[in-house]
Amino acid sequence: MKFFKILSLIFLTAFIFSCSKKTNEVAATTKSTAPVAESRDSASDDGERRGRRGEGRRGNPEERAKREAEMYAQLNLSEAQQTKVKEINEKYRTKMRTARENSDGDRDAIRANMMKMRDEQHAELKNIMTAEQFEKFKKIQEAQRGKRGGRRGGGRGN
């Protein structure tokens, strides 16, 4: 009888130990992933991620508006053309941001999608601008791309 009590005690101890080990593993997993999720949320909340990814390259909205105003002046766009160009640019800026946020990390697919959207955007801009204005727009775009040092994978020749 003593033997069964000791054996039962050993099994009970082993069972409790295994349960507490699993609980600790779950707790450790939860603790280790929580800061990652929290850091992602806080990084996007305070604009830190945006600063690393987008703002360094494209600038903040005030700088972008300044660059766009300079471009409109260089292209000699009318007020009506400026309004339409702004609408088109904002539409595609939103579409591209959404595409980046919803991407699964497949860089080639993202790049192909962005190039397709950029081509669509340029087609819409071409319908608003005169032929001279659009040619000048393409030259300005190339000059800006050259200033930035180009993109990985080279230029597209648009």
Secondary structure, 3 states (H helix, E strand, C coil): CHHHHHHHHHHHHHHHHHHHHHHHHHHHHHHHHHHHHHHHHHHHHCCHHHHHHHHHHHCCHHHHHHHHHHHHHHHCCCHHHHHHHHHHHHHHHHHHHHHHHCCCCCHHHHHHHHHHHHHHHHHHHHHHCCHHHHHHHHHHHHHHHHHCCCCCCCCCCC
